[in-house]
Amino acid sequence: MTRPGNKANGHGEEIILVVEHVKHSNQKGSLYVTSENLAFQAAGKDSFDHRYHYSEIKRNVEIVFSSSSFYRFSLFFSGLVQKISPEGKSKVQLQIVLQSDDSSNFHFLNPKGQVDQLKDRNSVKDLLTTLLPKFKKKINKEMEVKNKALQGNLRLQQLYRDLVVSELVTADEFWAQNADVCDKRMCFYILLRWLLFLIYSQAYHIGRN
């Protein structure tokens, strides 16, 4: 278990913690806690095989009934939905629940034994407890800035309705551009998608008739 503090595979996110000897999706490798993601890298690979952005991890507290493998671990302050295997179980695991209601399990296999496996698992759990509320505040701040931009610019507001609400572009695509100025590349891209949509709709109706 290391705390390197460098960048993750050129993605610009800080690596906060690396836990080796972890099994995920039938692969053995290392679990990374970064400034933006919980990520898994299989042994022998030089890039992440699985990446779970913190916005994908379910945040609302739900009731999860006990099972033979997991029990519910409630973090009421952070709202993080996760399950951990109870003390004394042969397998030391952590399960995160995603917004889609899918879940992902991480099995800690530190060869030094269960005490160290528990330390590895708890170090990840404790970091998620700290990071997720901070990430939520960051997202809320970004949304506040975007909302102010829309409220203070009627042209931008109308552009957002025409493009994002009508699903011509995604919200991420919209904000990735310089939304205050619809430059030629953005306008061409929007126009192209709009024309393709019209052509497809027209062809669909002709085919049905």
Solvent accessible surface area in square Angstrom, and as a share of the most:
residue,aa,sasa,rsa
1,M,107,0.48
2,T,73,0.42
3,R,151,0.55
4,P,65,0.41
5,G,40,0.38
6,N,85,0.43
7,K,126,0.53
8,A,0,0.00
9,N,68,0.35
10,G,79,0.76
11,H,112,0.50
12,G,53,0.51
13,E,7,0.03
14,E,78,0.35
15,I,12,0.06
16,I,37,0.19
17,L,0,0.00
18,V,16,0.09
19,V,0,0.00
20,E,88,0.39
21,H,89,0.40
22,V,0,0.00
23,K,73,0.31
24,H,8,0.03
25,S,63,0.40
26,N,139,0.71
27,Q,65,0.29
28,K,130,0.55
29,G,9,0.08
30,S,21,0.14
31,L,0,0.00
32,Y,31,0.12
33,V,0,0.00
34,T,0,0.00
35,S,42,0.27
36,E,58,0.26
37,N,5,0.02
38,L,0,0.00
39,A,1,0.00
40,F,0,0.00
41,Q,28,0.12
42,A,6,0.05
43,A,80,0.62
44,G,89,0.86
45,K,101,0.43
46,D,124,0.64
47,S,59,0.38
48,F,28,0.12
49,D,51,0.26
50,H,58,0.26
51,R,83,0.30
52,Y,26,0.10
53,H,56,0.25
54,Y,1,0.00
55,S,57,0.37
56,E,76,0.34
57,I,0,0.00
58,K,19,0.08
59,R,46,0.17
60,N,77,0.39
61,V,64,0.37
62,E,61,0.27
63,I,152,0.77
64,V,32,0.19
65,F,171,0.71
66,S,89,0.58
67,S,71,0.46
68,S,91,0.59
69,S,51,0.33
70,F,21,0.09
71,Y,74,0.28
72,R,36,0.13
73,F,53,0.22
74,S,43,0.28
75,L,26,0.13
76,F,148,0.62
77,F,212,0.88
78,S,10,0.07
79,G,10,0.10
80,L,0,0.00
81,V,0,0.00
82,Q,0,0.00
83,K,40,0.17
84,I,7,0.04
85,S,2,0.02
86,P,36,0.23
87,E,116,0.52
88,G,70,0.67
89,K,83,0.35
90,S,103,0.66
91,K,110,0.47
92,V,3,0.02
93,Q,24,0.11
94,L,0,0.00
95,Q,18,0.08
96,I,0,0.00
97,V,16,0.09
98,L,24,0.12
99,Q,96,0.43
100,S,77,0.49
101,D,95,0.49
102,D,87,0.45
103,S,59,0.38
104,S,12,0.08
105,N,63,0.32
106,F,0,0.00
107,H,35,0.15
108,F,1,0.00
109,L,50,0.25
110,N,19,0.10
111,P,102,0.64
112,K,164,0.69
113,G,27,0.26
114,Q,65,0.29
115,V,103,0.59
116,D,40,0.21
117,Q,29,0.13
118,L,33,0.17
119,K,120,0.51
120,D,6,0.03
121,R,1,0.00
122,N,48,0.25
123,S,14,0.09
124,V,0,0.00
125,K,20,0.09
126,D,78,0.40
127,L,27,0.14
128,L,0,0.00
129,T,42,0.24
130,T,68,0.40
131,L,26,0.13
132,L,0,0.00
133,P,37,0.23
134,K,128,0.54
135,F,17,0.07
136,K,102,0.43
137,K,145,0.61
138,K,98,0.42
139,I,59,0.30
140,N,77,0.40
141,K,119,0.50
142,E,70,0.31
143,M,97,0.43
144,E,74,0.33
145,V,88,0.51
146,K,57,0.24
147,N,65,0.33
148,K,127,0.54
149,A,38,0.29
150,L,25,0.13
151,Q,134,0.59
152,G,72,0.69
153,N,44,0.22
154,L,142,0.71
155,R,125,0.46
156,L,1,0.01
157,Q,44,0.19
158,Q,88,0.39
159,L,34,0.17
160,Y,50,0.19
161,R,119,0.44
162,D,70,0.36
163,L,6,0.03
164,V,23,0.13
165,V,102,0.59
166,S,63,0.41
167,E,145,0.65
168,L,26,0.13
169,V,4,0.02
170,T,76,0.44
171,A,39,0.31
172,D,116,0.60
173,E,58,0.26
174,F,1,0.00
175,W,60,0.21
176,A,83,0.64
177,Q,76,0.34
178,N,96,0.49
179,A,13,0.10
180,D,79,0.41
181,V,91,0.52
182,C,38,0.22
183,D,49,0.25
184,K,181,0.77
185,R,191,0.70
186,M,11,0.05
187,C,55,0.33
188,F,133,0.56
189,Y,83,0.31
190,I,20,0.10
191,L,90,0.45
192,L,77,0.39
193,R,78,0.29
194,W,112,0.39
195,L,76,0.38
196,L,100,0.50
197,F,116,0.48
198,L,75,0.37
199,I,111,0.56
200,Y,150,0.57
201,S,30,0.19
202,Q,111,0.49
203,A,59,0.45
204,Y,106,0.40
205,H,104,0.46
206,I,113,0.58
207,G,65,0.62
208,R,174,0.64
209,N,161,0.82
